[in-house]
Amino acid sequence: MVPSPASPGVRAMTCKGQLIIRPFVEGRDEIAWVSITNEYLSHFLGPDYIPRSQEDMEWLKKSPWYNPDGMFVAELEGEPIGAISVDVDERAGRRHGTISIELRLRYVGTEYERQMLLFSLENLRLRGIPYARTWVRDNMVERIKLLEAEGFKKVRSFSMMKMRLSEFKHEIGECRHIWFRPIEPTRNSDIGLLTFLLNEAFKGQFGFRPTTVEENKAWLSQPSKELYGVFAYWDKTPVGYIVLEVSKKLVEAGRKVGEVSSIGVLRPYRRLGVGTALLLEGLKWLREYGIEEAMLETDDDNPTKAKRLYEKVGFKVAYKEFVYERPVSLH
């Protein structure tokens, strides 16, 4: 890829060689891919980041989300310095593609990073995709500068929220009418019910498209994670669910943190304390597991006003993540 003039806000760097961006090669690039991803994300996400491993890479290959056609490696003088993913979710329509770029930290904010972004945009253009979308954390200052210099606009913000489980609260309006049943990941009927509830609860929300049974089976079978979920029933009717996850890697590293991976309530049963009861039930499981801190992510413009529920329970905003978007072709 031939370098082009740098945009304002992009740090200049003397090019010792031409940046080559090539397709990901299975059986050859996995180690470099994992190494680059861990170096980049551990720097910006800090102790909350769960390091990826070759086991995780093998799980990804077997998952419904794996598509090596959208994976690329950026090399400088034969040395991999960037891992690029340009994903087009065919089941969500072909309106936009999602760009993910991780690179060696010494190249952050340089012209090489810009070249990776321009390559990704051109890849989407050639595939006939009209819009590009990407995620950043609020501390990725150089990436945000680059995106804005290249015409990306912030279209959504998300809050990562945390709470100490020692501050666990009760009697805050939770519904007393419902009862709970653990989700059995090995039961096809339970995966089917989870898929139905999740799709109904998140219908119409930003960036969401219906999930499949196969995807939810893969989600609940992630390596190095302990996942636990429950269904909420109103009499005999399933009305909601919650799924929690604990990274064994973080626990082994001394980080006793767990995550509310997903929570949803059917529309007719909202504003009745069902979500509050589900969240408290999930946090109780985390505490019994030995977890000291819980975290979750929520859309700041979530139409269900979920953020208010989380604040009521005791969660506080720790940091932000932003979604940026632009037309693939600006002219």
N, C-alpha and C positions, 0 to 999 in steps of 0.2 A: 504494500500500500504506500503510495507516494505521499510524503508529508505536504500539507497545505498551510497557508498562513495562519498563525495562531490567532484565536479570538481574544478580545479583551478579558482580563481576569484569569487567563491561563498562564501558569508559570512557564517561562521559556527553559529549554534544556538542550544543551548541545547534543545533536544526534550523532552517535558514534556509528550507527548503522541503520539500515532501513527496517522499519517495523514490518514484520510479516504476520498476517493473520490467516490462519488455515483451519480447516475443519478438525474437530476433536477426533482422535483415533482411539477406538476401544482397544484395551490391552496394552496401550503405550502411555496414555496421557493421564490416567487416573491419579497417580501419585502426585504429579505436578498440580493437577486441578485441585485436589484436596489441600495441598500445601499452600497454594496461593489464596484459596478461599479462607482458610483458617488464619493466615497472616493478616489479611485485610479485615475480615469481620471481627476477629478477636480484638483488634486495635480500636475499632469504632463502637462495638457493642460491649466491650469490657467483660467483667465477670459473669454477665448474663448469657454470654455466647456459649453455646454447646459445641465444642470442637468436633468437626466431622472426621470420619475414619474411613478406611477402605471397606469396612463392614457396611457403613452408611451408603457408600457408593454402590455396593452390590445390591443393597436393598432398593436404591433408586432405580437401578437398571431393571428390576423386576416389577416396579410400580407402574401404574397407568400413566404417570406423568413423564416418564422418561422418553425423550425424543432427541437422540444424538444429532439429528439433522440441524438442530438449532444451537448446537454447542460449538464454540470456536476457541482456539488457543492463540494468543498473541506472543510472538517470539521476537527477541532482539539478539542478534548474533547467535542464533541457535538456542538461546536460553528462554524458556517460557517465563513471561512476566505478567500475563493477564489471562483470566478465564472469563469468557463472554458467553452469555446465554441470550438468545433472541427467540422468545417463545410466542407462538401463535396458537391460542386455544381454539381449535376448530369448533368445539361444542359451545363456545361462547359467541360464535359468529366471527367474522373476519374484520371487525371494525378497528381493533387495535392489537398491537403486539407489545409484549412486555420485555424490556431490556434490563439485563443484570450484568454488571461489570465489576469484577474484583481484580485487583492487581497488586503487585509488590509495592510496599509502602513507599519505597524511594522514588517511585514514578507517579505517585498521587499528585495531581495538580499540574502535571506536565503536558506537553504537546502529545505525548504518547497516549495519555488517557483520552484526549480529545479525538485522536485518530480512531481509537476503539469505539467511541460513541458514534462518530460519523460512519464507520463501517457498519455498525448495527442499524443505523437509519437507512443506509443504502440497501442492506439486506432486506429490510421490511418493504422498501419501495419496489424492489425486484419481485417480491412475493405478492404485490398488489394490496398491501395493508395501508390504509389511509392515516392511522394515528399510532404514535409511539407513546408508551407509558413506562415509568420507572419509579422505584421507591428509594427514598433516602432517609437516614436518621438526621436529626437536627444538628448533630455535631460534625456532619460530613460537609464542612464549609467549602472546601475546594470543589467537591462534586456539585454542590448547589450553585456555586459561581459559574462552573462550566455549563450546567444545564440552562441557566438563565441567559448566559451569553449566546447559547445556541438556539434560543427561541422557545425553550420549555417554560410552561406556566404551572404554578402550583394549583392543583384542582381539589385537593382533599388533605385533611390532616387527621392523624390518629394519635391517641394518647396511650402510652405504656404506663400502666398504673400498678402500684405495689402497696402491700400492707403487711405489717407484722402480725402473725397469728396470735401473739400474746394479747393483741388488742381486739380479739374476736368478740363480736357483739351478738346479743340475742334480744328477742322481744322488740323487733324494729319493724313490725308489720308483716311478718311472714305468714303465709296462708297455713291454716291448721287443718284444712279440709282434705288436702292431698296426702297421698302416701307414695313411697318410693320403692323401686325395684332395680337392683343392679343390672347393668347391661352385660350380657354374655357375648363376648366377641366371636365365640366359636359357633353361635347359633345364627343361622341364616335369617331366621325370622326377626331376630333382634337387630341385625345389621339393616334389614329392610325397614324396620320401624324407625331406627335412627335416621336413615336416609330420608324417609318421608318427613319426619319432624323437622330435621335440619333444613330441608328444602322449603317447607312451608313457612318456617320461622324467619328465614332470611330472604324470602321472595321480594324482589324489587329493591334490595339494598345495593349500595355502591359496590361495583366490581364483582357482584355475586352472580354465578350461574349454577343451575342445579347440579348437585353432585351425583355420583353413581354408587351403587353397592360395591363395585370393585374398588373405587377410590376410598371408600370408608373402611373397607377391609384392610387396605394397605395402610391407611392412617393409624388404625388401631394395632398394627403389627410392627411399628417402628422398632428397630433394634436399640438396645441400651436405654429404653424408656419403660417406665411403669405407667400404664394408662388405666384409669378407672372411670366408669360412668354410671349414671343412674337415670332411669325414666321417672317422670312424675305423673301420677294418675289422679284424675278427678273421678272418684268412684271407679268405674271400669274403663274410663276413657283416658288414653295416654295424651297428655297435654304439653309436655315439655321434656327437656333432657339437659344434662350437664356432663361434660367430659373433662377430666383432670389429667395432667401428666407430670411425671417427675423424671428428670434426667438422672440416671444412675451415675453418669460421668460427673455431673456437678456435685452430687452427694458425696462421691468418692473424693472430690477435690475440696470438700469441706463447706460447700455451698448448699445449705439446706433450704432450697427454694423449689417451689412447685408452681405450675401454671394452670390457670383456667383456660383450657384449650378452646372450648366452645360451649356456649349456653344458649338455649332458645326456648321460647314459649309460643304456642299457637295464639293467633290474634284474639279469638274470643275469650281467652283466659288471661289476658294481660290486665294490669292494674288491679289485680286481685291478690298480690303478694306471692304468686307462684314463683316468679323469678327470684325473689328474695329467699324463699324457702329452699329452692334449688341451690342457690349460691351458698347459703349457710350449710347445707348438707355436704356440698363439695369441699368447703373449707374445713369442715369437721373431719372429713377423711384425710385431708392433707395433714392436719395437726396430729391425728392419730398415727399417721405414717412417720412422724418425727420431723416434719417440715416446719420451719420457723418463719418463712416469708412466702407470701403468695403474690403472683403477678398475673396480669391479663392485659389484652390490647382491645381498645374500643374506638370505633369511628366517632370523631367529635360531632358529626352531624347525623348520627344514627337516629332514624325516625322514631325508634322506640324509647329514646331518651335513656338508654342503658347507663350512660355515664352517671346519671343521678343516683341510680340504684347502687352502683359500685362505691360512690362517695358516701352514701348512707351507711353502707356496711363497714366502711373504714379505709377504702383504697384512696390513694393520693397519686397525682400525676408525677411520674419520675422523669420522663422525657417524651419527645414527640417524634413521629415519623410522618413524612410527607409523600404524597403522590404527585409527580410532575407529568405533564403531558404536552405534546405538540403534534401538529400535522407532520407527517413524514416528509412531505414536500411543502416548503414554505412559499414557493412561487408557482 
